[in-house]
Amino acid sequence: MKKPALFILLASVLVLGLGGYAAWRTYGANGDAPKYKLAKAESGPLTAAVSATGTLNPVVSVQVGSQVSGQIKEILVDFNSPVKENQLIARIDPETFQYRLRQAEADVDAARAALGVQQAEVLRARANLAEFERDFERKKLLVEKNFISAAEREKAQSVFDAGRASLQVAQSQAKNSEAQVRQREAQLAQARIDLERTAIKAPVDGIVVKRSIEPGQTVAASLQSPELFVIAKNLNDMQVETSIDEADVGRIRVGQKSSFTVDAFPGRSFEGEVKQVRKAATVVSNVVTYTVVISAANPELTLLPGMTANVRIITAQKEKTLKLPNAALRFRPPGAGDEKKAATPASPPPAPAAVASGGGPGGGGGFAQQRERLVAELKLDAAQQTKVDAIFEGMRDKFRSARDLPDAEKPKAQERNRAEIREKVAAILAPEQKLRYQEMASEAQAARAGGGGGSGRVWIMGEDGSPKAISVRLGLTDGSMTELVSGDIKEGTEVIVGQQTANTPKPAGAPGPRLF
């Protein structure tokens, strides 16, 4: 055989050998074995928080309006103008009100003159009455001495009585004139007030954040005062009004620390504190939210009213605790798909011993775990265990039905189911068992305040190289890590967070990536 042919033969054998070795490495027994991604359980700080968006507003903002109608004659302030209390900021044309004032002054003068006339009439009626009285007394004596007839005395009596009535009429007319004077004086005072109201003044110290009028514009004050200006009393102290979903509002407390960012200053965080949780609910498309007010110091006046704030409220915090990646709680190895997933921090946490979920409402794995916990911690006897099983079985369909509801209605339905289970389980317990049951519920409430709680399952690598399940109880969560309350997991233990599959070669003739 010639040397070139021998060389080609040897090269071909070598290529085939290398190709076979590569195929064995790719498609051999070890190539199909699953590989897992691992992460360690670690100790460290953990912070649970509620995130929302809100709007920055001044703590006190005053709408300045007008109590009188007229044309705006001049405006003395503009946007962002600092003002002091009682400072003149605008003026309505006062000419009409000046003429009204003059008319009111003239009416007062006329009423006072009429009063003077009536008072003079009173004096004249009083003098006439005195004269009539003297004449009557004189004729009375003359009649007694038989100097004049009795008819003369009676006539004098009638004149005297008429004079007395005339005095009473004059006095009444004088009082009426006095009342008219007071009425005209009140109208005069009203005219003066209306004239003064043409001068629009700042009710508080602050900054003009809004101006709604222009010179020459006519304002009409009828049933509602028109808005002319909005004055922020103090922009050094702002507040964020944010809407919190009803599922999270139970974790919010006055005094909790918070932080927020605004789009105007990326990368900068501002600190605040929860000042108020308003009880008035807002319902939009069957979604219930509550307004939470958060303080926001603004000493540099960088924050402006109306900015959108991305708020993060710290509901619970621990300086050092054992925690697991949330991916480990979501992982399920092949073949475990029929088991219901353990509760993750992303889902509403179950109430301990309420057996609402563990692996999720209606899940067999969740019911089994909760049953084991009830039996272990409450020391249920055989009869109680049978009743618990019946309760779980009766509620299973309700939890499955709740899973099919819209997302907005699902939490409420699940909470109703959990409450029903709590009531039924409590009914079969002895008094000492009920006390422990209440403690378990309190522990669950504390865990829910941090956004976590419930039970779950994680997987580690067993001695035989296959995944091994470990049941755990969970606490706080920050969205990426969850506190481990109990379970056979130590710091540094590697848990499975995902699976890596062997790369499969692309079949011959398979199309490449599309560019268009």
C-alpha positions as MATLAB code, in Angstrom:
seq = 'MKKPALFILLASVLVLGLGGYAAWRTYGANGDAPKYKLAKAESGPLTAAVSATGTLNPVVSVQVGSQVSGQIKEILVDFNSPVKENQLIARIDPETFQYRLRQAEADVDAARAALGVQQAEVLRARANLAEFERDFERKKLLVEKNFISAAEREKAQSVFDAGRASLQVAQSQAKNSEAQVRQREAQLAQARIDLERTAIKAPVDGIVVKRSIEPGQTVAASLQSPELFVIAKNLNDMQVETSIDEADVGRIRVGQKSSFTVDAFPGRSFEGEVKQVRKAATVVSNVVTYTVVISAANPELTLLPGMTANVRIITAQKEKTLKLPNAALRFRPPGAGDEKKAATPASPPPAPAAVASGGGPGGGGGFAQQRERLVAELKLDAAQQTKVDAIFEGMRDKFRSARDLPDAEKPKAQERNRAEIREKVAAILAPEQKLRYQEMASEAQAARAGGGGGSGRVWIMGEDGSPKAISVRLGLTDGSMTELVSGDIKEGTEVIVGQQTANTPKPAGAPGPRLF';
ca = [
       0.000    0.000    0.000;
       1.323    3.391   -0.887;
       2.242    5.812    1.886;
      -0.337    8.521    0.940;
      -3.148    5.988    1.010;
      -1.945    4.682    4.359;
      -1.769    8.187    5.706;
      -5.335    8.918    4.558;
      -6.572    5.683    6.148;
      -4.946    6.495    9.494;
      -6.347   10.026    9.428;
      -9.829    8.708    8.724;
      -9.618    6.248   11.610;
      -8.435    9.017   13.931;
     -11.301   11.305   12.894;
     -13.858    8.552   13.366;
     -12.404    7.762   16.767;
     -12.578   11.344   17.920;
     -16.126   11.666   16.599;
     -17.166    8.507   18.407;
     -15.609    9.723   21.643;
     -17.465   13.031   21.318;
     -20.715   11.227   20.606;
     -20.152    9.006   23.630;
     -19.523   12.094   25.771;
     -22.651   13.756   24.404;
     -25.090   10.876   24.193;
     -23.662    8.509   26.794;
     -25.316    7.593   30.033;
     -23.882   10.595   31.806;
     -25.076   12.957   29.079;
     -28.731   12.384   29.941;
     -28.236   12.753   33.707;
     -29.810   16.004   34.960;
     -27.547   18.617   36.480;
     -28.827   20.959   39.158;
     -28.118   24.554   40.086;
     -27.285   24.905   43.756;
     -27.344   27.818   46.188;
     -26.396   27.993   49.848;
     -28.622   28.843   52.790;
     -27.061   31.906   54.382;
     -27.456   34.130   57.411;
     -27.904   37.839   57.146;
     -30.331   40.738   57.404;
     -33.805   40.418   55.925;
     -36.286   43.198   55.309;
     -39.934   42.756   54.313;
     -41.522   45.678   52.515;
     -44.620   46.783   50.612;
     -44.112   48.652   47.356;
     -46.554   51.117   45.813;
     -46.727   54.385   43.918;
     -48.122   57.682   45.114;
     -48.189   61.418   44.553;
     -46.238   64.104   46.384;
     -48.376   66.863   47.882;
     -47.846   69.685   50.371;
     -48.949   68.844   53.896;
     -51.201   71.922   53.870;
     -52.389   73.528   50.649;
     -55.003   76.291   50.730;
     -57.311   77.164   47.869;
     -57.780   80.941   47.662;
     -61.118   82.035   46.227;
     -63.340   85.091   46.004;
     -66.540   85.806   47.911;
     -67.584   88.584   45.510;
     -68.038   88.662   41.760;
     -66.296   91.047   39.442;
     -63.491   91.605   36.979;
     -59.886   90.981   37.975;
     -58.173   94.360   37.900;
     -54.641   93.370   38.893;
     -52.631   90.325   39.970;
     -49.693   90.972   42.276;
     -48.154   87.459   42.521;
     -47.260   84.693   40.102;
     -46.345   81.006   40.217;
     -43.716   80.198   42.897;
     -44.130   83.606   44.562;
     -43.549   83.506   48.332;
     -46.356   85.220   50.222;
     -47.074   86.247   53.802;
     -50.354   86.041   55.664;
     -52.732   88.931   54.781;
     -50.501   89.992   51.885;
     -52.421   91.511   48.948;
     -52.113   89.108   46.011;
     -54.893   90.252   43.635;
     -57.620   92.856   43.348;
     -61.103   92.798   41.849;
     -62.342   96.043   40.246;
     -63.795   97.891   43.293;
     -65.762  100.620   41.466;
     -69.148   98.911   41.707;
     -68.638   98.189   45.403;
     -67.500  101.770   46.078;
     -70.785  103.089   44.676;
     -72.688  100.574   46.769;
     -70.798  101.835   49.796;
     -71.708  105.442   49.010;
     -75.364  104.495   48.584;
     -75.298  102.665   51.908;
     -73.740  105.708   53.590;
     -76.472  107.942   52.127;
     -79.162  105.531   53.300;
     -77.727  105.689   56.806;
     -77.760  109.492   56.765;
     -81.371  109.525   55.572;
     -82.405  107.039   58.251;
     -80.689  109.075   60.957;
     -82.449  112.250   59.749;
     -85.797  110.461   59.833;
     -84.988  109.325   63.339;
     -84.313  112.930   64.363;
     -87.725  113.964   63.009;
     -89.438  111.203   64.937;
     -87.622  112.116   68.108;
     -88.811  115.719   67.693;
     -92.343  114.444   67.232;
     -92.002  112.587   70.498;
     -90.927  115.766   72.274;
     -93.852  117.710   70.796;
     -96.335  114.993   71.719;
     -94.960  114.937   75.248;
     -95.329  118.754   75.571;
     -98.889  118.642   74.227;
     -99.732  115.869   76.649;
     -98.460  117.965   79.565;
    -100.602  120.918   78.418;
    -103.695  118.697   78.054;
    -103.084  117.286   81.517;
    -102.920  120.755   83.109;
    -106.086  121.872   81.325;
    -107.890  118.749   82.489;
    -106.866  119.295   86.119;
    -107.907  122.936   85.986;
    -111.357  122.169   84.588;
    -111.767  119.413   87.105;
    -111.403  121.947   89.951;
    -113.775  124.379   88.272;
    -116.435  121.730   87.962;
    -116.106  120.944   91.673;
    -116.777  124.666   92.409;
    -119.661  124.698   89.919;
    -117.980  127.361   87.799;
    -118.280  125.282   84.592;
    -120.402  122.416   83.466;
    -119.349  118.767   83.651;
    -119.351  118.639   79.843;
    -116.315  120.913   79.777;
    -114.449  118.529   82.084;
    -115.300  115.505   79.960;
    -114.123  117.305   76.839;
    -110.819  118.081   78.513;
    -110.555  114.410   79.548;
    -110.978  113.304   75.931;
    -108.298  115.718   74.707;
    -105.917  114.487   77.419;
    -106.456  110.823   76.441;
    -105.894  111.676   72.762;
    -102.639  113.443   73.640;
    -101.441  110.378   75.512;
    -102.185  108.156   72.494;
    -100.358  110.612   70.213;
     -97.271  110.360   72.436;
     -97.325  106.572   72.226;
     -97.586  106.738   68.403;
     -94.654  109.154   68.219;
     -92.566  106.950   70.479;
     -93.336  103.868   68.341;
     -92.417  105.742   65.168;
     -89.176  106.847   66.799;
     -88.323  103.227   67.672;
     -89.090  102.216   64.091;
     -86.737  104.910   62.848;
     -84.046  103.663   65.241;
     -84.457  100.150   63.797;
     -84.178  101.524   60.267;
     -80.976  103.294   61.254;
     -79.489  100.025   62.563;
     -80.626   98.266   59.376;
     -78.961  100.879   57.186;
     -75.825  100.724   59.312;
     -75.691   96.938   58.836;
     -76.053   97.407   55.085;
     -73.262   99.961   55.252;
     -71.038   97.501   57.113;
     -71.834   94.803   54.520;
     -70.943   97.210   51.728;
     -67.637   97.996   53.431;
     -66.903   94.259   53.814;
     -67.716   93.600   50.157;
     -65.408   96.444   49.182;
     -62.652   94.979   51.342;
     -63.205   91.558   49.746;
     -62.249   92.962   46.379;
     -58.723   92.860   47.781;
     -57.688   89.166   47.643;
     -55.219   88.418   50.444;
     -53.110   85.376   51.298;
     -54.680   83.423   54.193;
     -51.378   81.773   55.216;
     -47.641   82.067   54.768;
     -46.439   79.950   51.878;
     -45.703   79.700   48.170;
     -48.104   80.122   45.272;
     -48.131   76.767   43.486;
     -51.079   77.482   41.191;
     -52.640   80.565   39.608;
     -55.955   80.104   37.808;
     -56.792   83.691   36.746;
     -55.553   86.386   34.396;
     -56.021   90.178   34.507;
     -59.339   91.193   32.968;
     -60.967   87.841   33.698;
     -64.404   87.934   35.322;
     -65.026   85.721   38.324;
     -68.516   84.781   39.443;
     -69.028   83.845   43.071;
     -72.361   82.067   43.400;
     -72.938   78.764   45.201;
     -69.236   77.878   45.092;
     -66.268   80.159   45.443;
     -64.101   80.183   42.296;
     -60.516   79.029   42.740;
     -58.032   81.849   42.099;
     -54.812   80.552   43.666;
     -53.456   77.509   45.497;
     -50.923   78.301   48.212;
     -48.726   75.601   49.739;
     -48.196   76.496   53.358;
     -44.755   74.903   53.716;
     -42.890   73.021   50.990;
     -40.183   72.020   53.470;
     -42.570   69.335   54.712;
     -44.225   67.267   52.004;
     -46.236   64.071   52.081;
     -46.782   61.149   49.754;
     -50.334   59.916   49.325;
     -50.125   56.342   48.068;
     -52.750   53.670   47.429;
     -52.149   50.323   49.164;
     -54.008   47.194   48.116;
     -56.319   45.671   50.695;
     -54.164   42.515   50.728;
     -51.189   44.551   52.026;
     -52.836   47.264   54.125;
     -52.991   44.959   57.160;
     -49.190   45.030   57.296;
     -49.007   48.839   57.366;
     -48.688   50.580   60.727;
     -48.259   54.233   61.694;
     -44.595   54.967   62.392;
     -43.118   52.446   59.965;
     -40.068   53.642   58.056;
     -40.253   54.039   54.315;
     -38.214   55.243   51.395;
     -39.197   56.495   47.980;
     -37.700   57.625   44.707;
     -38.896   60.045   42.049;
     -38.154   59.993   38.350;
     -36.743   63.531   38.488;
     -33.780   62.354   40.600;
     -32.789   58.851   39.468;
     -30.539   57.009   41.850;
     -31.491   59.198   44.819;
     -33.598   57.869   47.674;
     -35.683   59.939   50.072;
     -36.660   58.847   53.576;
     -40.110   59.064   55.135;
     -42.429   57.629   57.759;
     -46.014   56.393   57.715;
     -48.151   59.129   59.268;
     -51.686   57.971   58.551;
     -53.629   54.983   57.254;
     -56.949   56.331   56.091;
     -59.948   54.093   56.671;
     -61.912   55.336   53.657;
     -61.658   52.721   50.906;
     -61.391   53.428   47.180;
     -62.964   50.860   44.845;
     -61.966   50.860   41.171;
     -62.959   47.888   38.977;
     -63.617   45.771   42.106;
     -60.096   46.504   43.374;
     -60.099   47.936   46.909;
     -57.280   50.230   47.985;
     -56.618   52.443   51.008;
     -54.749   55.733   51.104;
     -51.582   55.730   53.209;
     -49.924   59.082   53.969;
     -46.126   59.134   54.263;
     -44.129   62.108   55.493;
     -41.382   63.473   53.261;
     -38.869   66.020   54.491;
     -37.905   68.498   51.763;
     -35.339   70.909   53.255;
     -33.682   71.576   49.893;
     -37.035   72.153   48.157;
     -36.062   69.628   45.497;
     -39.341   67.719   45.690;
     -42.207   69.361   43.852;
     -45.973   68.855   44.298;
     -47.457   66.369   41.861;
     -44.358   64.201   41.420;
     -44.906   60.453   41.224;
     -43.155   58.634   44.074;
     -42.180   54.968   44.029;
     -42.662   54.048   47.686;
     -41.207   51.165   49.669;
     -42.641   50.747   53.187;
     -40.652   48.533   55.577;
     -43.155   46.313   57.394;
     -40.728   43.992   59.233;
     -36.978   43.676   59.596;
     -34.473   41.280   61.145;
     -30.776   41.984   61.551;
     -29.687   38.365   61.213;
     -31.639   35.284   60.266;
     -31.241   32.127   58.217;
     -32.701   32.618   54.760;
     -33.248   30.683   51.546;
     -33.541   31.812   47.921;
     -37.129   31.926   46.758;
     -36.103   29.911   43.702;
     -35.449   26.949   46.023;
     -39.069   27.093   47.218;
     -40.368   27.076   43.659;
     -38.170   24.221   42.397;
     -39.648   20.757   41.783;
     -37.578   17.892   40.383;
     -38.909   15.724   37.543;
     -41.413   13.206   38.840;
     -42.613   15.463   41.644;
     -45.002   17.400   39.429;
     -48.049   15.653   40.854;
     -47.289   17.048   44.294;
     -48.704   20.437   44.949;
     -46.148   23.232   45.151;
     -45.251   24.524   48.564;
     -46.390   27.970   49.540;
     -44.123   30.675   48.202;
     -43.869   34.261   49.390;
     -45.467   35.419   46.159;
     -48.799   33.851   47.124;
     -51.006   34.895   50.033;
     -49.585   33.170   53.142;
     -51.734   30.533   54.809;
     -52.982   30.773   58.328;
     -51.202   28.186   60.475;
     -53.441   25.398   61.588;
     -56.170   26.783   59.393;
     -54.917   24.447   56.684;
     -55.981   26.805   53.976;
     -52.883   26.067   51.992;
     -49.446   24.763   52.434;
     -48.816   23.875   48.916;
     -51.706   26.087   47.830;
     -55.446   25.940   48.434;
     -56.827   22.526   47.860;
     -53.424   20.943   47.367;
     -53.017   17.452   48.734;
     -49.442   18.131   49.798;
     -50.470   21.285   51.656;
     -53.290   19.562   53.513;
     -51.004   16.679   54.452;
     -48.339   18.988   55.856;
     -50.821   20.997   57.854;
     -52.468   17.863   59.171;
     -49.108   16.608   60.395;
     -48.489   19.907   62.138;
     -51.888   19.869   63.822;
     -51.385   16.326   65.043;
     -47.862   17.036   66.308;
     -48.429   20.407   68.004;
     -51.999   19.947   69.269;
     -51.606   16.238   70.076;
     -54.880   15.268   68.422;
     -56.394   11.938   69.393;
     -57.730    9.433   66.856;
     -61.274   10.818   66.926;
     -60.054   14.385   66.382;
     -57.812   13.273   63.539;
     -60.784   11.643   61.829;
     -62.797   14.860   62.173;
     -59.899   16.922   60.820;
     -59.640   14.638   57.802;
     -63.361   15.101   57.180;
     -63.012   18.884   57.446;
     -60.130   18.917   54.955;
     -61.951   16.671   52.541;
     -65.066   18.832   52.680;
     -63.091   22.015   51.986;
     -60.940   20.623   49.189;
     -63.456   21.413   46.441;
     -63.962   24.963   47.731;
     -60.249   25.674   47.506;
     -60.087   24.239   44.016;
     -63.016   26.418   42.968;
     -61.277   29.479   44.409;
     -58.284   28.869   42.136;
     -60.504   29.366   39.066;
     -61.787   32.782   40.174;
     -60.440   36.064   38.730;
     -57.298   37.355   40.409;
     -59.195   40.240   42.046;
     -61.654   37.835   43.742;
     -59.325   34.946   44.516;
     -57.740   36.319   47.774;
     -61.144   37.054   49.316;
     -62.482   33.597   48.481;
     -59.376   31.909   49.891;
     -59.579   33.949   53.093;
     -63.232   32.947   53.531;
     -62.239   29.312   53.130;
     -59.413   29.677   55.656;
     -61.755   31.338   58.140;
     -64.249   28.509   57.723;
     -61.547   25.906   58.385;
     -60.322   27.781   61.466;
     -63.844   27.843   62.866;
     -64.459   24.147   62.205;
     -61.108   23.015   63.594;
     -61.497   25.143   66.735;
     -64.888   23.517   67.371;
     -63.335   20.047   67.824;
     -60.493   21.112   70.144;
     -60.241   20.896   73.903;
     -59.731   24.170   75.846;
     -55.963   23.678   76.255;
     -55.674   22.796   72.577;
     -57.548   25.958   71.638;
     -54.991   28.058   73.513;
     -52.144   26.548   71.527;
     -54.213   26.908   68.364;
     -54.587   30.634   69.043;
     -50.826   30.917   69.601;
     -50.241   29.289   66.234;
     -52.614   31.779   64.622;
     -50.767   34.662   66.310;
     -47.459   33.356   64.971;
     -48.982   33.236   61.503;
     -50.237   36.805   61.835;
     -46.751   37.978   62.803;
     -45.321   36.171   59.802;
     -47.913   37.688   57.491;
     -46.971   41.140   58.743;
     -43.656   40.531   57.003;
     -45.246   39.235   53.844;
     -44.268   35.606   54.418;
     -45.276   32.722   56.576;
     -46.614   29.256   55.924;
     -44.835   26.037   55.138;
     -42.952   24.825   52.123;
     -40.550   22.267   50.744;
     -36.997   22.553   49.460;
     -34.759   19.962   47.818;
     -31.144   19.076   48.502;
     -28.828   16.551   46.919;
     -29.120   13.199   48.671;
     -26.304   10.753   49.335;
     -27.293    8.774   46.238;
     -27.024   11.907   44.067;
     -30.790   12.346   43.646;
     -32.897   15.216   45.018;
     -34.181   14.844   48.563;
     -37.195   16.827   49.862;
     -37.104   18.677   53.193;
     -40.178   20.322   54.708;
     -39.607   23.788   56.166;
     -41.552   26.565   57.876;
     -41.143   30.038   56.444;
     -41.124   33.541   57.863;
     -40.346   36.950   56.404;
     -39.631   37.496   52.743;
     -38.192   40.361   50.735;
     -39.221   38.969   47.369;
     -35.951   37.180   46.618;
     -35.022   35.585   49.955;
     -37.270   34.007   52.607;
     -36.604   33.433   56.294;
     -36.281   29.827   57.412;
     -38.094   29.405   60.729;
     -37.611   25.677   61.146;
     -36.444   22.724   59.099;
     -33.446   20.448   58.672;
     -31.418   23.142   56.899;
     -28.271   24.691   58.336;
     -26.232   27.688   57.285;
     -24.152   26.716   54.279;
     -26.430   23.844   53.225;
     -26.721   23.741   49.459;
     -30.298   23.668   48.165;
     -31.449   23.112   44.611;
     -32.697   26.249   42.854;
     -32.931   24.985   39.271;
     -31.991   22.315   36.768;
     -29.513   22.296   33.917;
     -30.182   19.962   31.006;
     -27.555   18.654   28.642;
     -27.239   20.575   25.408;
     -28.870   18.667   22.565;
     -27.214   19.027   19.130;
     -29.302   20.686   16.504;
     -30.829   18.127   14.106;
     -29.392   18.019   10.625;
     -31.179   20.312    8.294;
     -32.739   22.338   11.113;
     -33.237   25.950   10.074;
     -30.963   28.547   11.607;
     -32.149   31.667   13.424;
     -34.410   33.945   11.431;
     -32.956   37.360   10.821;
     -36.190   39.007    9.725;
];
